[in-house]
Amino acid sequence: MKKLLLIWLAWVVIGGLSAQNNNCADMSALLENKVWKVQLPQDKQYAIEMEFRNAEWRSVFLYDAKRKETFYSYSLCGDTIKVFESGKNYIIQELTDSILVFQYLPVTLTIGIGPVRCMTDNTLQGQWENENRLDSIWREEISWNLGVLDMSGKPFKDLSAIEPPRWAKWNYDLGKYYTSQMVYPEELLKKNQTGYSVVMFSIDTLGLPRGINILTSKHKDFDKEVVRLTKELPHCLPCRDKDGKRMECFYTVYVPFLPQHYRDRVKADSIAAESEKQMFVEWEAISYFQDGNPWSVQNYIIQHVKYDPNLLGDKQQARGIYTVRINSYGEVYDAKVVQSCGIEDWDNQVLEIIRKMPRWTPTINYYGKGEFQKSVWTIPVIFKRNESLIAHTTEKHLEVGVPVCYLNERGDTIVPYGKYKFCQTDTIRHIGFVYENKQDARIVCIDNQGKELFYVFKCDSSPDHIREGLFRIMDDNGLVGFADSLGNVVIKPQFKFATPFENGKAQTTTSGKAHDDGEHSFWASNEWELVGHNGTKMMRYTAVRNGTNLKGLRIALFDKQGKTAQEISYSYPSDIEFADNLNIGVNLQDVNFDGKDDILVNLGRYGNQMIQYYDCFVWDETKKQYRKDESFKQIENPQINNEKQCVFSSSRISAASYCYKRFEFIDGRFMETAALTQTFRASKQPPLFTEKQYVKSKGLVTLHKDVSVDKIDRDWLSIIMK
């Protein structure tokens, strides 16, 4: 009788559980790749966490700040977890997205063994963080060489010796293409099943994918989607060798499949699509030549064309109009004369120069998958009499300081010999620079007619460099202004000193004097103004002193009409010791990437490493004014990265160890979201890196410890290479 009762009880339990199993979408998908926390009575001083991943049951026992981990091999058979090492079986009584209840299934019926109840964070934020965690684990586990490879399948030893493939919308980051264009397999999305696929394919000389192979994957349906997307890739700008010749290569991409990330992307795409219906959207970026300067094409042609101005006769100039056709690879494939300049030889020269000119950056259509497109440009070319002046000297070599004269194309002397000395300009097409022929010589700017325009600001005995289209000039009284590359005065001389333009701003002052301590030279003043390219004042700041001691600043911000928009009384922090090299300095720069310039106050450099610190005022859009931000002051040697929209920090821990940090503006303050330690070893051995990333409620979590440079996030490369 007892035996029959036992059989009946077992049949009821197992039959009930089988019915429950039929109601589950996929037991393994619900169970695996989550962190399950065992529910314990509140008085317990320990905690247990479990994870089922890659046929391993991973348990973590946490007690008294100590951590003990165990790993068992398991298989999932229906509702039963079979553990190979112990031979024990555990039956799953309940399994949902966020709840797991299981019980040890003894060989014989035992009274007193209760179920184990576990919970996991199934909130949207919890799912997002768990997917990020899994993504980091998978990236660390993957051993494939990602990115561009040579045809042997090995990474290029020196990427600087080639031009890597480049896609229209995705540039060099093809992973963004897959994650933004994928259609998640429907059944796997319902089950919240995460995973990845690593695809390798060759790129031919037309920039098209060939020979698609899946190297490793978590599910065959992920593979199908990756293969589909790879086949639909628009052509890229193909790989080229150091000589610019097209070449084949292999390309390997890791593609993560993260359900919550996908849902959020679909939602964002839907919102963006609705927004686009209400506005005009420019989907194209036009092709451009070299640096994109509007005159770069004409300048290139003028530099290479050779003509005799005498053929102009009585005319001062002749004008020809030409078309250039650029294919979707940026290569010129056709050039024609639209309007002749009147001299066939000159027309033919221009056409030959156009056909042989370097590659352009082709037109980009950003819609959908993005693609490079053909384009047609119409280019006017003006042939002038006396277009250029050429420097000549009787000395053995044409070098700085020797007497010169300047002749035009016909050989006529425009600037007589000995009037000036040579100053780095051998050909004057628009403007050039020469030294006065006397002691304490100033640098003079002259045009292609030999006319003196103005004096030029000296930088280490050389003319000031052009920055953002402008360079510094001076008048007879030594006041500083700005002119453009054609010799037009943009900001008339009015300042005692001005810095070059940077990020659209120049520091100017009408007071002070120069200082030179033997190592550094600088201009010291108690009052400065920031001006824009057209001379519009943007900010003024004035030192507040108690005797000779610097106490603070008075800062005034101006609107576009030049009226005072806000005034700030700033006091230097009481907890800092002023460095000997501290000179007052305030700048405007967008540090929280909201599209509005913020205020940075120089706090000087400190310690043997001369670490730079700044105080910061960020723009408050609600109040329409600046407010003090205390968190920016913690950032050592801040480097503003507009592309990544973050602030990087760098410092030295020891002679053999460096620390790099990443800060992001979150919830109204700058937070450390990632960190990297670089440790140098014995000579000729590559350094090792330890990378950490911020996880909500956990702080900085170690992703990689003592790994090579190829294992860390690529965002660090531009920082550690400096």
C-alpha positions as CSV (number, residue, x, y, z in Angstrom):
1,M,0.0,0.0,0.0
2,K,2.8,2.4,0.9
3,K,4.5,1.6,-2.4
4,L,1.3,2.4,-4.3
5,L,0.9,5.7,-2.4
6,L,4.5,6.7,-3.2
7,I,4.0,5.9,-6.9
8,W,0.8,8.0,-6.9
9,L,2.4,11.0,-5.3
10,A,5.3,10.9,-7.7
11,W,2.9,10.7,-10.6
12,V,0.9,13.7,-9.3
13,V,4.0,15.9,-8.8
14,I,5.6,15.0,-12.1
15,G,2.4,15.2,-14.0
16,G,1.7,18.7,-12.6
17,L,5.1,19.9,-13.3
18,S,4.9,18.6,-16.9
19,A,1.7,20.5,-17.4
20,Q,3.4,23.6,-16.1
21,N,6.3,23.1,-18.4
22,N,4.0,23.1,-21.4
23,N,2.9,26.6,-20.4
24,C,6.5,27.9,-20.5
25,A,7.7,29.5,-23.7
26,D,11.2,28.1,-23.4
27,M,12.6,26.9,-20.1
28,S,16.3,27.4,-20.9
29,A,15.7,31.0,-22.3
30,L,13.9,32.0,-19.1
31,L,16.5,30.3,-16.8
32,E,19.9,31.2,-18.3
33,N,22.1,34.3,-18.4
34,K,20.5,36.0,-15.4
35,V,21.8,36.7,-12.0
36,W,19.4,34.9,-9.6
37,K,19.5,36.0,-5.9
38,V,18.3,33.4,-3.4
39,Q,15.6,34.8,-1.1
40,L,16.8,34.3,2.5
41,P,15.3,35.2,5.9
42,Q,16.1,38.8,6.9
43,D,18.2,37.7,9.9
44,K,20.7,35.8,7.7
45,Q,24.2,37.3,7.4
46,Y,25.0,35.8,4.1
47,A,23.8,36.0,0.5
48,I,23.7,33.6,-2.4
49,E,23.7,34.4,-6.1
50,M,23.5,32.0,-9.0
51,E,23.8,32.0,-12.8
52,F,23.2,29.4,-15.4
53,R,25.4,30.0,-18.4
54,N,27.2,27.9,-21.0
55,A,26.2,24.6,-19.4
56,E,27.6,25.7,-16.1
57,W,25.8,26.3,-12.8
58,R,27.7,29.2,-11.2
59,S,27.0,29.8,-7.5
60,V,28.5,32.7,-5.4
61,F,28.4,32.6,-1.6
62,L,28.9,36.0,0.0
63,Y,29.7,36.1,3.8
64,D,31.6,38.6,5.9
65,A,32.9,40.5,2.9
66,K,34.3,37.2,1.5
67,R,33.3,35.5,-1.7
68,K,33.3,31.8,-2.6
69,E,32.5,30.6,-6.0
70,T,31.5,27.1,-7.2
71,F,31.0,25.8,-10.7
72,Y,29.1,22.7,-11.7
73,S,28.2,21.2,-15.1
74,Y,24.5,20.8,-15.6
75,S,21.9,19.9,-18.2
76,L,18.3,21.0,-18.4
77,C,15.9,18.0,-19.1
78,G,12.4,19.2,-19.2
79,D,11.7,20.6,-15.7
80,T,14.8,19.0,-14.2
81,I,18.2,20.4,-13.6
82,K,20.7,17.5,-13.7
83,V,24.1,18.2,-12.0
84,F,26.8,15.9,-13.4
85,E,29.4,16.2,-10.6
86,S,27.1,15.2,-7.8
87,G,24.5,13.3,-9.7
88,K,21.8,15.3,-7.9
89,N,18.6,16.4,-9.6
90,Y,16.6,19.6,-9.0
91,I,13.0,20.0,-10.1
92,I,11.8,23.5,-11.2
93,Q,8.5,24.3,-9.6
94,E,8.1,27.8,-10.9
95,L,9.9,29.8,-13.5
96,T,9.0,33.2,-14.9
97,D,11.0,36.2,-16.1
98,S,11.8,37.2,-12.6
99,I,11.1,34.2,-10.3
100,L,12.7,30.8,-10.0
101,V,11.6,28.2,-7.5
102,F,13.3,24.8,-7.5
103,Q,13.7,21.9,-5.1
104,Y,16.2,19.1,-4.6
105,L,14.6,15.9,-5.8
106,P,15.7,13.1,-3.5
107,V,15.9,9.5,-4.5
108,T,13.5,8.6,-1.8
109,L,10.8,10.7,-0.3
110,T,12.2,12.8,2.5
111,I,10.2,15.1,4.8
112,G,11.6,18.6,5.5
113,I,13.3,19.6,2.3
114,G,11.7,22.9,1.2
115,P,11.9,24.7,-2.1
116,V,14.5,27.4,-2.9
117,R,13.0,30.7,-4.1
118,C,15.1,33.0,-6.2
119,M,14.5,36.5,-7.7
120,T,16.1,38.4,-10.5
121,D,15.8,42.1,-11.5
122,N,13.4,42.1,-14.4
123,T,12.8,45.8,-14.6
124,L,13.7,47.6,-17.8
125,Q,16.8,49.1,-16.1
126,G,17.7,45.7,-14.7
127,Q,17.3,44.0,-18.1
128,W,19.4,46.7,-19.7
129,E,22.2,46.3,-17.2
130,N,22.1,42.5,-17.4
131,E,22.4,42.7,-21.2
132,N,25.4,45.1,-20.8
133,R,26.9,42.6,-18.4
134,L,26.5,39.7,-20.8
135,D,27.8,41.7,-23.7
136,S,31.0,42.5,-21.7
137,I,31.4,38.8,-20.8
138,W,31.0,37.7,-24.4
139,R,33.3,40.3,-25.8
140,E,36.0,39.2,-23.3
141,E,35.5,35.5,-24.1
142,I,35.6,36.0,-27.9
143,S,39.1,35.2,-29.2
144,W,38.6,36.3,-32.8
145,N,40.5,39.2,-34.3
146,L,37.8,41.8,-35.0
147,G,38.0,44.5,-37.7
148,V,40.1,44.5,-40.8
149,L,42.4,41.5,-41.6
150,D,44.7,40.7,-44.4
151,M,43.9,37.9,-46.8
152,S,45.7,35.4,-44.6
153,G,43.2,36.1,-41.8
154,K,45.7,37.9,-39.6
155,P,45.3,41.6,-38.4
156,F,47.5,44.1,-40.2
157,K,50.7,44.8,-38.3
158,D,50.5,48.5,-39.1
159,L,47.1,49.9,-39.8
160,S,48.7,53.3,-40.6
161,A,50.2,51.6,-43.8
162,I,46.7,51.0,-45.2
163,E,43.4,52.7,-45.6
164,P,40.8,50.5,-43.8
165,P,37.4,50.0,-45.3
166,R,35.0,52.8,-44.6
167,W,31.2,52.7,-44.9
168,A,29.0,55.7,-45.8
169,K,26.8,56.0,-42.7
170,W,28.8,53.9,-40.3
171,N,32.3,55.1,-41.0
172,Y,34.8,52.5,-39.5
173,D,32.3,51.1,-36.9
174,L,30.3,48.4,-38.8
175,G,28.9,47.0,-35.6
176,K,26.5,50.0,-35.4
177,Y,25.1,48.9,-38.8
178,Y,24.0,45.5,-37.6
179,T,22.5,46.7,-34.3
180,S,20.6,49.6,-36.0
181,Q,19.3,47.6,-38.9
182,M,18.6,44.1,-37.5
183,V,15.2,42.5,-37.2
184,Y,15.3,40.4,-34.0
185,P,14.1,36.9,-34.6
186,E,10.5,36.9,-33.4
187,E,10.5,33.8,-31.3
188,L,13.8,34.6,-29.6
189,L,12.5,38.1,-28.9
190,K,9.4,36.7,-27.2
191,K,11.7,34.6,-25.0
192,N,14.1,37.5,-24.2
193,Q,16.9,35.3,-25.5
194,T,20.2,37.1,-25.7
195,G,23.2,36.1,-27.7
196,Y,25.6,37.1,-30.4
197,S,27.1,36.1,-33.7
198,V,30.6,36.7,-35.0
199,V,30.7,37.0,-38.8
200,M,33.7,37.0,-41.1
201,F,33.6,38.0,-44.8
202,S,35.9,39.2,-47.5
203,I,35.6,42.7,-49.0
204,D,36.5,42.8,-52.7
205,T,38.1,45.7,-54.6
206,L,34.6,47.1,-55.2
207,G,33.9,47.3,-51.5
208,L,31.3,44.5,-51.5
209,P,31.1,41.6,-49.1
210,R,31.9,38.1,-50.4
211,G,32.3,34.6,-48.8
212,I,30.3,35.1,-45.6
213,N,31.1,32.8,-42.7
214,I,29.8,32.6,-39.1
215,L,32.7,31.9,-36.8
216,T,30.8,31.5,-33.6
217,S,27.2,32.1,-32.4
218,K,24.6,31.5,-29.7
219,H,21.7,30.6,-32.0
220,K,21.2,29.7,-35.7
221,D,18.5,32.3,-36.1
222,F,21.0,35.0,-35.0
223,D,23.2,33.7,-37.8
224,K,20.5,34.0,-40.4
225,E,19.9,37.6,-39.6
226,V,23.6,38.5,-39.6
227,V,24.1,36.8,-42.9
228,R,21.1,38.7,-44.4
229,L,22.4,42.0,-43.2
230,T,25.9,41.3,-44.5
231,K,24.5,40.4,-48.0
232,E,22.6,43.7,-48.0
233,L,25.6,45.8,-47.1
234,P,26.0,48.8,-49.4
235,H,29.5,49.0,-50.9
236,C,32.2,50.6,-48.7
237,L,35.3,52.6,-49.8
238,P,37.5,49.5,-50.2
239,C,40.8,48.8,-48.4
240,R,43.8,50.5,-50.1
241,D,47.5,50.0,-49.7
242,K,50.0,52.7,-48.9
243,D,50.1,53.6,-52.6
244,G,46.3,54.1,-52.8
245,K,45.7,50.9,-54.8
246,R,42.6,49.0,-54.0
247,M,43.1,45.6,-52.3
248,E,41.0,42.8,-50.9
249,C,40.8,42.1,-47.2
250,F,38.9,40.1,-44.6
251,Y,36.6,41.8,-42.1
252,T,35.3,40.3,-38.8
253,V,32.4,41.8,-36.8
254,Y,30.9,40.9,-33.4
255,V,27.1,41.4,-33.5
256,P,25.3,41.4,-30.1
257,F,21.6,40.4,-29.9
258,L,20.2,42.1,-26.8
259,P,16.3,42.1,-26.6
260,Q,15.8,45.2,-24.4
261,H,18.4,47.2,-26.4
262,Y,16.5,46.2,-29.5
263,R,13.1,47.2,-28.2
264,D,14.5,50.6,-27.1
265,R,16.1,51.1,-30.6
266,V,12.8,50.2,-32.3
267,K,10.9,52.7,-30.1
268,A,13.5,55.4,-30.7
269,D,13.3,54.7,-34.5
270,S,9.6,55.1,-34.4
271,I,9.8,58.4,-32.5
272,A,12.4,59.7,-34.9
273,A,10.3,58.7,-37.9
274,E,7.3,60.7,-36.5
275,S,9.5,63.7,-35.8
276,E,10.9,63.6,-39.3
277,K,7.4,64.0,-40.8
278,Q,7.2,67.4,-39.1
279,M,10.5,68.8,-40.3
280,F,12.7,69.2,-43.2
281,V,15.5,66.6,-43.1
282,E,18.7,66.8,-45.0
283,W,19.8,63.3,-45.7
284,E,22.9,63.9,-47.8
285,A,26.4,65.1,-47.2
286,I,27.9,66.5,-50.4
287,S,31.2,65.3,-51.8
288,Y,34.3,67.4,-51.0
289,F,37.9,67.6,-52.0
290,Q,40.8,67.4,-49.5
291,D,39.9,69.6,-46.5
292,G,36.5,70.6,-47.8
293,N,37.6,74.3,-48.2
294,P,35.3,75.8,-50.9
295,W,38.4,76.9,-52.8
296,S,40.4,73.8,-52.4
297,V,39.6,72.5,-55.9
298,Q,40.4,75.8,-57.6
299,N,43.6,76.2,-55.5
300,Y,44.7,72.6,-56.5
301,I,44.2,73.4,-60.2
302,I,45.9,76.8,-60.1
303,Q,48.9,75.2,-58.3
304,H,49.4,72.6,-61.1
305,V,48.4,74.5,-64.2
306,K,51.2,76.2,-66.2
307,Y,50.4,79.0,-68.6
308,D,51.9,82.1,-70.3
309,P,49.9,85.2,-69.2
310,N,51.1,86.9,-72.4
311,L,48.5,84.9,-74.3
312,L,45.8,87.0,-72.5
313,G,46.7,89.9,-74.8
314,D,44.9,93.0,-73.6
315,K,42.7,91.0,-71.1
316,Q,43.5,91.0,-67.5
317,Q,42.0,87.6,-67.0
318,A,40.2,84.7,-68.7
319,R,37.5,82.4,-67.1
320,G,36.8,78.8,-67.9
321,I,34.1,76.5,-66.5
322,Y,34.5,72.8,-66.2
323,T,32.5,69.8,-64.9
324,V,34.0,67.0,-62.9
325,R,32.1,63.7,-62.3
326,I,33.0,61.8,-59.1
327,N,31.9,58.1,-58.7
328,S,30.7,56.6,-55.5
329,Y,34.3,55.7,-54.5
330,G,35.4,59.4,-54.7
331,E,37.4,58.8,-57.9
332,V,37.2,61.3,-60.8
333,Y,35.9,59.4,-63.9
334,D,35.1,62.2,-66.3
335,A,35.8,65.9,-66.9
336,K,34.4,68.2,-69.6
337,V,34.6,71.9,-70.7
338,V,31.4,73.7,-70.1
339,Q,32.7,77.1,-71.1
340,S,36.1,77.5,-72.6
341,C,38.6,80.1,-71.3
342,G,39.3,80.9,-74.9
343,I,42.7,79.1,-75.0
344,E,42.5,75.4,-75.9
345,D,45.9,74.5,-74.3
346,W,44.7,75.9,-71.0
347,D,41.4,74.0,-71.2
348,N,43.2,70.8,-71.9
349,Q,45.6,71.3,-69.0
350,V,42.8,71.8,-66.6
351,L,41.0,68.7,-67.8
352,E,44.2,66.6,-67.4
353,I,44.8,68.0,-63.9
354,I,41.2,67.2,-62.9
355,R,41.4,63.6,-64.3
356,K,44.6,62.9,-62.3
357,M,43.6,64.7,-59.1
358,P,43.5,62.7,-55.8
359,R,40.4,61.0,-54.6
360,W,37.5,63.0,-53.2
361,T,35.3,62.1,-50.3
362,P,32.1,61.0,-52.1
363,T,28.5,62.1,-51.5
364,I,26.9,60.2,-48.7
365,N,23.2,59.4,-48.5
366,Y,22.4,58.8,-44.9
367,Y,18.9,57.4,-45.4
368,G,18.3,53.8,-44.3
369,K,21.5,51.7,-44.6
370,G,23.5,54.7,-45.9
371,E,25.4,54.6,-49.2
372,F,28.0,56.5,-51.2
373,Q,26.7,58.2,-54.3
374,K,27.9,59.7,-57.6
375,S,28.1,63.5,-57.9
376,V,28.8,66.2,-60.4
377,W,30.7,69.5,-59.7
378,T,30.9,72.6,-61.8
379,I,34.3,74.4,-61.3
380,P,35.2,77.9,-62.5
381,V,38.9,78.5,-63.0
382,I,40.2,82.1,-63.5
383,F,43.5,82.6,-65.4
384,K,44.9,86.0,-64.3
385,R,47.7,88.2,-65.5
386,N,50.3,88.5,-62.8
387,E,48.6,85.7,-60.8
388,S,51.7,84.9,-58.8
389,L,55.0,86.4,-57.7
390,I,58.1,84.2,-57.4
391,A,61.0,84.9,-55.0
392,H,64.6,85.1,-56.3
393,T,68.0,85.7,-54.7
394,T,71.6,86.1,-55.7
395,E,72.7,84.0,-52.7
396,K,73.6,80.3,-53.0
397,H,70.4,79.2,-51.3
398,L,66.9,80.7,-50.9
399,E,66.7,80.7,-47.1
400,V,65.3,82.8,-44.3
401,G,67.1,86.1,-44.0
402,V,68.7,86.4,-47.5
403,P,67.8,89.5,-49.7
404,V,65.1,88.7,-52.3
405,C,63.2,90.2,-55.2
406,Y,59.8,89.0,-56.5
407,L,59.1,88.5,-60.3
408,N,55.8,87.8,-62.0
409,E,55.2,85.1,-64.6
410,R,56.6,87.2,-67.4
411,G,59.8,87.9,-65.5
412,D,59.0,91.5,-64.6
413,T,60.4,92.7,-61.3
414,I,57.4,93.6,-59.0
415,V,59.3,93.8,-55.7
416,P,62.9,95.2,-56.2
417,Y,65.9,93.2,-54.9
418,G,67.0,94.0,-51.4
419,K,63.9,95.8,-50.3
420,Y,63.0,92.8,-48.2
421,K,64.5,89.7,-46.8
422,F,63.1,86.2,-47.4
423,C,60.6,84.9,-44.8
424,Q,59.3,81.5,-45.8
425,T,57.2,82.6,-48.8
426,D,58.7,81.5,-52.2
427,T,55.5,82.0,-54.2
428,I,52.9,84.7,-53.6
429,R,49.5,83.8,-55.1
430,H,47.4,86.1,-52.9
431,I,49.5,87.2,-50.0
432,G,53.1,86.5,-48.7
433,F,55.4,87.4,-45.8
434,V,58.7,89.1,-45.9
435,Y,61.2,90.6,-43.4
436,E,62.0,94.3,-43.3
437,N,65.7,94.8,-44.4
438,K,66.9,96.4,-41.1
439,Q,67.7,95.6,-37.5
440,D,64.8,94.4,-35.3
441,A,63.0,93.7,-38.5
442,R,59.2,93.2,-38.5
443,I,57.4,90.8,-40.7
444,V,55.4,92.5,-43.4
445,C,52.5,91.0,-45.4
446,I,52.4,91.9,-49.1
447,D,50.0,91.0,-51.9
448,N,50.7,89.7,-55.4
449,Q,51.1,93.3,-56.6
450,G,53.9,93.9,-54.1
451,K,51.6,96.2,-52.0
452,E,52.2,96.3,-48.2
453,L,49.1,95.4,-46.3
454,F,50.0,95.2,-42.6
455,Y,52.6,93.8,-40.1
456,V,52.3,90.2,-39.0
457,F,52.5,88.9,-35.4
458,K,55.7,86.9,-34.7
459,C,55.7,83.4,-33.3
460,D,59.3,82.4,-32.6
461,S,60.6,84.7,-35.4
462,S,58.0,83.2,-37.9
463,P,54.7,84.6,-39.1
464,D,51.7,83.7,-37.0
465,H,50.0,80.4,-38.2
466,I,46.6,80.5,-39.6
467,R,44.1,79.1,-37.1
468,E,40.4,78.6,-38.1
469,G,41.0,80.7,-41.2
470,L,42.6,83.7,-39.3
471,F,46.0,84.9,-38.2
472,R,47.2,87.7,-36.0
473,I,48.4,91.0,-37.5
474,M,49.7,94.3,-36.1
475,D,49.6,98.0,-36.8
476,D,52.4,100.6,-36.5
477,N,51.7,101.0,-32.8
478,G,52.0,97.2,-32.1
479,L,48.3,96.7,-31.5
480,V,47.0,93.2,-32.5
481,G,44.1,92.3,-34.8
482,F,43.2,89.4,-37.2
483,A,43.2,88.9,-41.0
484,D,42.1,86.0,-43.3
485,S,44.2,84.0,-45.7
486,L,43.4,86.4,-48.6
487,G,44.8,89.4,-46.7
488,N,41.4,90.9,-45.6
489,V,41.4,92.5,-42.2
490,V,38.6,90.8,-40.3
491,I,39.2,92.3,-36.8
492,K,41.1,95.6,-36.9
493,P,44.2,96.0,-34.6
494,Q,43.0,97.1,-31.2
495,F,44.4,94.7,-28.6
496,K,47.7,94.8,-26.7
497,F,47.7,91.0,-26.9
498,A,45.5,88.2,-28.4
499,T,45.8,84.4,-28.5
500,P,45.1,82.4,-31.7
501,F,41.6,81.3,-32.3
502,E,40.6,78.0,-30.8
503,N,37.1,76.5,-30.8
504,G,35.8,79.8,-32.4
505,K,37.2,82.0,-29.6
506,A,40.3,84.2,-29.0
507,Q,41.5,85.6,-25.7
508,T,42.2,89.3,-26.0
509,T,43.3,92.1,-23.7
510,T,43.9,95.8,-23.9
511,S,46.2,95.9,-20.9
512,G,49.1,94.1,-19.2
513,K,52.7,93.2,-20.4
514,A,54.8,90.3,-21.5
515,H,56.7,88.1,-19.0
516,D,59.6,85.7,-19.7
517,D,60.9,83.5,-16.9
518,G,63.6,81.9,-19.0
519,E,61.5,78.8,-19.8
520,H,58.1,80.2,-20.6
521,S,56.9,83.5,-22.0
522,F,53.3,84.7,-21.4
523,W,51.2,87.8,-21.3
524,A,50.0,88.9,-17.9
525,S,46.8,91.0,-17.6
526,N,44.1,91.6,-15.0
527,E,41.3,91.9,-17.6
528,W,40.5,89.7,-20.7
529,E,37.8,89.4,-23.2
530,L,36.8,86.4,-25.4
531,V,35.8,87.4,-28.9
532,G,34.4,85.4,-31.9
533,H,35.6,85.2,-35.5
534,N,33.9,88.5,-36.4
535,G,35.2,90.3,-33.3
536,T,31.9,90.1,-31.3
537,K,32.7,90.0,-27.6
538,M,31.4,86.9,-25.8
539,M,32.8,87.2,-22.2
540,R,34.9,89.5,-20.1
541,Y,36.7,88.5,-16.9
542,T,38.6,90.7,-14.4
543,A,40.9,89.7,-11.6
544,V,39.9,90.6,-8.0
545,R,42.9,91.1,-5.8
546,N,43.7,91.9,-2.2
547,G,47.0,93.7,-2.8
548,T,49.0,91.4,-4.9
549,N,47.0,88.3,-3.8
550,L,44.5,86.9,-6.3
551,K,41.2,86.3,-4.6
552,G,38.6,85.9,-7.3
553,L,37.2,87.0,-10.6
554,R,34.3,89.2,-12.0
555,I,32.9,87.4,-15.0
556,A,30.5,89.1,-17.4
557,L,28.7,87.1,-20.2
558,F,27.4,88.9,-23.3
559,D,24.5,88.1,-25.7
560,K,24.7,88.3,-29.5
561,Q,23.9,92.0,-29.4
562,G,26.8,92.6,-27.0
563,K,24.6,93.3,-24.0
564,T,25.4,91.9,-20.6
565,A,23.4,88.7,-20.1
566,Q,24.8,87.5,-16.7
567,E,27.4,88.6,-14.2
568,I,29.2,86.1,-11.9
569,S,31.3,86.9,-8.8
570,Y,33.8,84.1,-8.5
571,S,36.0,83.3,-5.5
572,Y,38.9,80.9,-5.8
573,P,38.5,77.7,-3.6
574,S,39.9,78.1,-0.1
575,D,41.2,74.6,-0.2
576,I,43.8,75.1,-2.9
577,E,47.2,76.5,-2.8
578,F,47.9,78.8,-5.7
579,A,50.6,77.4,-7.9
580,D,53.4,79.7,-8.9
581,N,52.4,79.4,-12.5
582,L,48.7,80.3,-12.0
583,N,47.7,83.1,-14.3
584,I,44.0,84.1,-14.4
585,G,42.3,82.3,-17.3
586,V,38.7,81.6,-18.2
587,N,37.4,79.9,-21.3
588,L,34.1,78.9,-22.9
589,Q,33.7,75.3,-24.0
590,D,30.8,72.9,-24.1
591,V,31.8,70.3,-21.5
592,N,28.4,68.6,-20.9
593,F,27.5,68.5,-24.6
594,D,24.1,70.2,-24.4
595,G,25.0,72.5,-27.3
596,K,25.7,75.5,-25.0
597,D,29.2,76.7,-24.1
598,D,30.1,76.3,-20.4
599,I,32.6,78.3,-18.3
600,L,36.0,76.8,-17.3
601,V,38.1,78.7,-14.7
602,N,41.8,77.8,-14.6
603,L,43.0,76.6,-11.2
604,G,46.6,76.1,-12.2
605,R,48.9,73.1,-12.3
606,Y,50.1,71.2,-9.2
607,G,52.6,68.6,-8.1
608,N,55.6,67.1,-9.8
609,Q,53.3,66.0,-12.6
610,M,51.9,69.5,-13.1
611,I,48.3,68.2,-13.1
612,Q,45.8,70.8,-14.4
613,Y,42.5,71.5,-12.7
614,Y,39.5,73.7,-13.5
615,D,36.4,75.0,-11.8
616,C,33.3,74.9,-13.9
617,F,30.0,76.7,-14.5
618,V,27.4,74.8,-16.6
619,W,24.5,76.3,-18.5
620,D,21.2,75.8,-16.8
621,E,18.5,75.7,-19.5
622,T,15.7,76.0,-17.1
623,K,17.0,79.2,-15.4
624,K,18.7,80.5,-18.6
625,Q,21.9,81.2,-16.8
626,Y,25.1,79.5,-15.6
627,R,25.4,77.6,-12.3
628,K,28.4,76.4,-10.4
629,D,29.3,72.7,-10.8
630,E,31.4,71.3,-8.1
631,S,32.0,67.9,-9.7
632,F,34.2,69.0,-12.6
633,K,37.0,70.1,-10.2
634,Q,37.8,66.4,-9.5
635,I,38.9,65.7,-13.1
636,E,42.7,65.7,-13.6
637,N,44.0,67.1,-16.9
638,P,40.6,67.1,-18.5
639,Q,40.4,66.4,-22.2
640,I,37.0,67.2,-23.8
641,N,36.0,64.6,-26.4
642,N,33.2,65.9,-28.5
643,E,32.9,62.7,-30.6
644,K,32.4,60.4,-27.6
645,Q,30.6,63.2,-25.6
646,C,32.6,62.6,-22.5
647,V,35.6,64.1,-20.6
648,F,38.7,62.0,-20.3
649,S,41.2,62.4,-17.5
650,S,44.9,61.3,-17.3
651,S,47.5,61.1,-14.6
652,R,50.5,59.2,-13.5
653,I,50.3,56.8,-10.5
654,S,54.0,55.9,-10.5
655,A,57.0,55.8,-12.9
656,A,55.6,52.6,-14.4
657,S,51.9,53.1,-14.1
658,Y,49.3,55.6,-15.6
659,C,45.6,56.1,-14.8
660,Y,43.0,57.2,-17.3
661,K,39.3,58.0,-16.4
662,R,36.2,58.7,-18.3
663,F,33.6,61.1,-17.0
664,E,30.0,61.7,-18.2
665,F,27.5,64.3,-17.3
666,I,24.7,62.3,-15.6
667,D,21.8,63.7,-13.5
668,G,23.3,67.2,-13.3
669,R,26.9,66.2,-12.3
670,F,30.1,64.7,-13.8
671,M,30.4,61.0,-12.8
672,E,33.3,58.6,-13.4
673,T,31.9,55.9,-15.7
674,A,35.0,54.1,-16.7
675,A,38.7,53.8,-15.7
676,L,41.8,52.3,-17.2
677,T,45.2,51.5,-15.6
678,Q,48.3,51.1,-17.7
679,T,51.2,49.3,-16.2
680,F,54.6,49.1,-17.9
681,R,56.7,46.0,-17.5
682,A,60.3,45.1,-18.4
683,S,61.8,46.6,-21.5
684,K,60.4,45.4,-24.8
685,Q,57.4,43.9,-23.1
686,P,54.0,45.5,-24.0
687,P,52.1,47.2,-21.1
688,L,49.2,45.6,-19.4
689,F,45.8,47.2,-18.9
690,T,43.1,46.9,-16.2
691,E,39.7,48.3,-17.3
692,K,36.7,49.1,-15.1
693,Q,33.2,50.3,-16.0
694,Y,30.5,51.9,-13.8
695,V,27.5,49.7,-13.1
696,K,24.5,51.3,-11.3
697,S,24.3,50.3,-7.6
698,K,27.7,48.5,-7.9
699,G,30.1,51.3,-8.7
700,L,33.1,50.5,-10.8
701,V,33.2,46.9,-11.9
702,T,36.4,45.3,-13.3
703,L,35.9,44.2,-17.0
704,H,39.5,43.2,-17.8
705,K,42.5,42.7,-15.5
706,D,46.1,42.8,-16.8
707,V,45.2,42.3,-20.4
708,S,46.9,43.4,-23.7
709,V,45.8,46.6,-25.5
710,D,43.7,44.8,-28.0
711,K,41.3,43.6,-25.3
712,I,40.3,47.1,-24.0
713,D,37.6,49.4,-25.3
714,R,38.8,51.3,-28.5
715,D,37.6,54.6,-27.0
716,W,40.8,54.6,-24.8
717,L,43.2,54.4,-27.7
718,S,43.2,58.0,-28.6
719,I,44.0,58.9,-25.0
720,I,46.7,56.4,-24.2
721,M,48.5,57.1,-27.4
722,K,49.0,60.8,-26.6
